C-alpha cells in the first residue's frame, strides 16, 4: 500500500502558492497499470501540499492524445483527458471524488461507493481554483505528443459532508488517477494499486494512506 504525508506550507500570497509548491514539495508518480486490457501508461506526476485550510495539488501529464469536450461543472470529465484525486478525509470509507479534465472543468461528488453519489453544489465548486496550461476553452481530441499541467486549490470548505475546520494532523486515505475513457487510447492509471477485474476507481478499500502534517 502506498503512503503519503502531505506537507504543510506556510501561508503566503495567493499568487505564490504554485511557485512554493514547485520549490518545496517532491514529485510523486501515478504509474500503476492494473488492467491488462488497458496497457497504455501516460507519464503522470503530481505534487501536493496543504495550508491548513486548503489543499494545493499540481499534476504534470505527458500523453499521446488530449481532448476536453466538457466545460460544464459536474459533467463527464472522465471521458476527456482527466486527472483525479479521491480522498476520504476521515478515512471512514466515505470519500470525495475530485475530477478535472485538462482544461480544469471540475466534477466532484461524495458517497461510500460508485452509486448514489451526491454531487457538490456548483456554488461550492466555484470556490475551487483550477488553472491549466492548456487554458479553459473546450476542444476536440488531438493526436501527437502533448504535455500539460494543472494546478488545483481545494478549500477545506469543499468537504461539506464532514466537520473539518483544519487539515492539520488528519489521518485520511485516498488515491490519484489518470484516465481518458473516450480518447483514442483509453487508459486507467493509478497511484495505489486496485485489484479488481475491470477498471473501477470507486473502490475505497484500495485507497492508500494519506496523512496531513
Buried (B, 14 or more C-beta within 10 A) or exposed (E): EBEBEBBBBEEEEEEEBBEBBEEEBEEBEBBBBBBEEBEBBBBBBBBBBBBBBBBBBBBBBEBBBBBBBBBEBBBBBBBBBBBBBBBBBBBEEBBBBBBBBBBBBBBBBBBBBEEEBEBBEEEBBEEBBBBBBBEEEBBEBEEEEBEBBBBBBBBBEBBBBBEBEEBEEBEBBBBBBBBBBEBEEBBBBBBBEBEEEEBBBBBBEBBBBBBBB
